[in-house]
Amino acid sequence: NLRTQNIEPIIIVAVLGKTLNGLALLKSDSSGTDNELANRTGFFNWQIKRVMPHLSKWSVKQLRDALSRTFECEGDLKNSRSPEYALVESLTVSILGD
């Protein structure tokens, strides 16, 4: 549980956003070597190898929508008095519900 580990919600959302952005880049253009893909996406080679088999489960639109929701959540975390972990939980449910 991230809450019991004292991981700040803004960090969770930032990592999620970076990951979704990299996945969207891979999905839109997965041509090239692992090194080239790593340079374009910011992933490490081992991450590319782990992600590629699962990338077909997402459409570019789903990834863009998830990334958009992530940016909205980041703004909410910075500007809201709502419970932070509730915002992250809501974000997670909205992405996985697609």
C-alpha positions, -999 to +999 in steps of 0.1 A: +000+000+000+015+033-011-001+052+017+015+031+044+048+035+026+044+073+029+048+078-009+034+113-018+005+112-042+021+138-065+050+114-070+027+085-078+009+107-104+041+120-119+055+085-124+022+074-138+022+103-162+058+097-174+050+060-179+018+067-198+036+092-220+063+067-228+036+041-236+018+065-259+051+072-277+058+035-281+023+028-293+024+056-319+058+044-333+074+012-321+098+010-350+136+008-343+159-010-320+154-012-283+181+014-279+163+038-303+130+032-285+146+038-252+161+071-264+127+083-277+106+073-247+129+077-217+125+040-208+153+017-202+159-012-226+146-038-201+114-017-197+109-017-234+112-055-235+087-059-206+062-034-220+060-044-257+040-076-252+013-057-233+011-027-255-015-042-278-040-041-249-041-003-252-052+020-281-035+053-287-068+070-277-069+051-244-034+061-236-040+097-245-072+098-224-054+082-195-026+107-198-050+136-199-067+123-167-033+120-151-025+157-159-059+167-145-053+148-113-019+164-110-035+198-112-061+188-087-034+176-063-016+209-066-047+231-063-073+211-042-081+205-006-096+171-015-081+140+001-050+134-020-051+096-019-088+097-029-078+116-060-051+091-069-075+062-063-102+078-085-076+083-112-065+047-110-101+034-112-108+057-142-078+045-161-083+008-154-120+011-161-113+018-198 
